[in-house]
Amino acid sequence: MFAKYGARFLVRGGRFVSREGSSRTRNVVLEFKDYETALACYNSPEYARLVALRNPHSECDLVIIEGYDGPQPQLGA
């Protein structure tokens, strides 16, 4: 169903180290072409079905964040 919305998995449970704050044992990061598409995927009936299957078996923290494509900060400046 993620393919329907053009999602691309950037992170799917790989190795990690938590240095600050809290973390989960598994992390997933998806990229969409834009914020609106991510919201459409989240609000879709297909995703609602996945949530219904997932909820009895896991906890989830989900954040939809608009991307940034502007100038990058200069490190060490």
Phi and psi in degrees as GROMACS dihedral restraints (atoms count N, CA, C in turn):
[ dihedral_restraints ]
;  ai    aj    ak    al  type     phi  dphi    fc
    3     4     5     6     1   -66.6    20    10
    4     5     6     7     1   -32.1    20    10
    6     7     8     9     1   -61.7    20    10
    7     8     9    10     1   -34.4    20    10
    9    10    11    12     1   -56.8    20    10
   10    11    12    13     1   -33.3    20    10
   12    13    14    15     1  -102.1    20    10
   13    14    15    16     1    10.4    20    10
   15    16    17    18     1    70.5    20    10
   16    17    18    19     1    23.1    20    10
   18    19    20    21     1   -68.9    20    10
   19    20    21    22     1   145.6    20    10
   21    22    23    24     1  -125.3    20    10
   22    23    24    25     1   124.7    20    10
   24    25    26    27     1   -75.8    20    10
   25    26    27    28     1   117.3    20    10
   27    28    29    30     1   -94.1    20    10
   28    29    30    31     1   -34.3    20    10
   30    31    32    33     1  -136.7    20    10
   31    32    33    34     1   133.8    20    10
   33    34    35    36     1  -143.3    20    10
   34    35    36    37     1    67.4    20    10
   36    37    38    39     1    84.1    20    10
   37    38    39    40     1    11.4    20    10
   39    40    41    42     1   -64.7    20    10
   40    41    42    43     1  -179.9    20    10
   42    43    44    45     1   -62.3    20    10
   43    44    45    46     1   146.0    20    10
   45    46    47    48     1  -155.7    20    10
   46    47    48    49     1   161.7    20    10
   48    49    50    51     1  -130.0    20    10
   49    50    51    52     1   131.8    20    10
   51    52    53    54     1   -93.7    20    10
   52    53    54    55     1   116.5    20    10
   54    55    56    57     1  -100.8    20    10
   55    56    57    58     1   -29.1    20    10
   57    58    59    60     1  -144.2    20    10
   58    59    60    61     1   146.8    20    10
   60    61    62    63     1    73.2    20    10
   61    62    63    64     1  -165.2    20    10
   63    64    65    66     1  -100.0    20    10
   64    65    66    67     1   162.9    20    10
   66    67    68    69     1  -146.5    20    10
   67    68    69    70     1   172.7    20    10
   69    70    71    72     1  -111.0    20    10
   70    71    72    73     1   169.3    20    10
   72    73    74    75     1   -79.2    20    10
   73    74    75    76     1   -16.3    20    10
   75    76    77    78     1  -138.9    20    10
   76    77    78    79     1   134.8    20    10
   78    79    80    81     1  -126.5    20    10
   79    80    81    82     1   140.0    20    10
   81    82    83    84     1  -133.2    20    10
   82    83    84    85     1   133.4    20    10
   84    85    86    87     1  -127.3    20    10
   85    86    87    88     1   123.9    20    10
   87    88    89    90     1  -113.0    20    10
   88    89    90    91     1   147.6    20    10
   90    91    92    93     1  -114.8    20    10
   91    92    93    94     1   133.9    20    10
   93    94    95    96     1  -117.4    20    10
   94    95    96    97     1   163.9    20    10
   96    97    98    99     1   -64.7    20    10
   97    98    99   100     1   -27.6    20    10
   99   100   101   102     1  -162.6    20    10
  100   101   102   103     1   170.8    20    10
  102   103   104   105     1   -59.7    20    10
  103   104   105   106     1   -43.4    20    10
  105   106   107   108     1   -62.8    20    10
  106   107   108   109     1   -38.4    20    10
  108   109   110   111     1   -67.5    20    10
  109   110   111   112     1   -39.1    20    10
  111   112   113   114     1   -61.6    20    10
  112   113   114   115     1   -43.5    20    10
  114   115   116   117     1   -64.2    20    10
  115   116   117   118     1   -40.2    20    10
  117   118   119   120     1   -62.5    20    10
  118   119   120   121     1   -41.1    20    10
  120   121   122   123     1   -62.7    20    10
  121   122   123   124     1   -48.4    20    10
  123   124   125   126     1   -59.9    20    10
  124   125   126   127     1   -39.5    20    10
  126   127   128   129     1   -85.6    20    10
  127   128   129   130     1     2.4    20    10
  129   130   131   132     1   -76.5    20    10
  130   131   132   133     1   153.4    20    10
  132   133   134   135     1   -63.1    20    10
  133   134   135   136     1   -31.0    20    10
  135   136   137   138     1   -63.4    20    10
  136   137   138   139     1   -43.8    20    10
  138   139   140   141     1   -69.4    20    10
  139   140   141   142     1   -36.5    20    10
  141   142   143   144     1   -58.4    20    10
  142   143   144   145     1   -38.2    20    10
  144   145   146   147     1   -66.1    20    10
  145   146   147   148     1   -40.0    20    10
  147   148   149   150     1   -63.5    20    10
  148   149   150   151     1   -40.6    20    10
  150   151   152   153     1   -61.8    20    10
  151   152   153   154     1   -43.1    20    10
  153   154   155   156     1   -61.4    20    10
  154   155   156   157     1   -35.8    20    10
  156   157   158   159     1   -74.9    20    10
  157   158   159   160     1   -37.1    20    10
  159   160   161   162     1   -76.5    20    10
  160   161   162   163     1   -42.1    20    10
  162   163   164   165     1   -51.8    20    10
  163   164   165   166     1   -41.7    20    10
  165   166   167   168     1   -68.8    20    10
  166   167   168   169     1   -13.0    20    10
  168   169   170   171     1  -116.5    20    10
  169   170   171   172     1    -7.5    20    10
  171   172   173   174     1  -156.6    20    10
  172   173   174   175     1   167.6    20    10
  174   175   176   177     1  -109.2    20    10
  175   176   177   178     1   149.3    20    10
  177   178   179   180     1  -139.9    20    10
  178   179   180   181     1   135.3    20    10
  180   181   182   183     1  -113.6    20    10
  181   182   183   184     1   119.3    20    10
  183   184   185   186     1  -123.5    20    10
  184   185   186   187     1   130.4    20    10
  186   187   188   189     1  -130.4    20    10
  187   188   189   190     1   132.3    20    10
  189   190   191   192     1  -106.9    20    10
  190   191   192   193     1   120.5    20    10
  192   193   194   195     1  -124.0    20    10
  193   194   195   196     1   131.7    20    10
  195   196   197   198     1   -69.0    20    10
  196   197   198   199     1   134.5    20    10
  198   199   200   201     1   -71.1    20    10
  199   200   201   202     1   168.3    20    10
  201   202   203   204     1  -125.2    20    10
  202   203   204   205     1   127.5    20    10
  204   205   206   207     1  -126.9    20    10
  205   206   207   208     1    23.3    20    10
  207   208   209   210     1   -91.0    20    10
  208   209   210   211     1  -167.5    20    10
  210   211   212   213     1   -60.7    20    10
  211   212   213   214     1   145.2    20    10
  213   214   215   216     1   -93.0    20    10
  214   215   216   217     1   144.7    20    10
  216   217   218   219     1   -64.6    20    10
  217   218   219   220     1   147.8    20    10
  219   220   221   222     1   -84.3    20    10
  220   221   222   223     1   117.3    20    10
  222   223   224   225     1   -74.2    20    10
  223   224   225   226     1   137.2    20    10
  225   226   227   228     1    76.8    20    10
  226   227   228   229     1     6.8    20    10
